[in-house]
Amino acid sequence: MLLIRRIITGLIGLIGLIYAIYFSVRNMEALPLNMPLLGDFVVPGFVGYLGAFILGAVIVAVFSGFEHVRKSMQLRKLRKELNGSRRQPHKRVRRFLKEDEPVTQPEPSIQSLDSKEF
């Protein structure tokens, strides 16, 4: 389901990029850019739309990467906890495992009963 959603989102983004290229090439408009510390520039609309699309794609890729790393670390932590709980028995069971001596007394053998005089 997640893969289908990503494919649809990618197709919509690609359609938007194609439309932006078509629109800017047909109109050939120039976009004025005022960049701090670099000055004023006038770029064709195509370059502006393409730059905005690439910047958005980079931002989405970075945030998706962070989300993936966060989820994989969380999964790793859960696996460690699960493996640790498999190694150690539950508190209630541990109490019974500590007892080395059997609770019941061994039954007397037939020879021991015969040797006793009643």
Secondary structure, 3 states (H helix, E strand, C coil): CHHHHHHHHHHHHHHHHHHHHHHHHHHCCEEEEEECCCEEEEEEHHHHHHHHHHHHHHHHHHHHHHHHHHHHHHHHHHHHHHHHHHHCCCHHHHHHHHCCCCCCCCCCCHHHHHHCCC
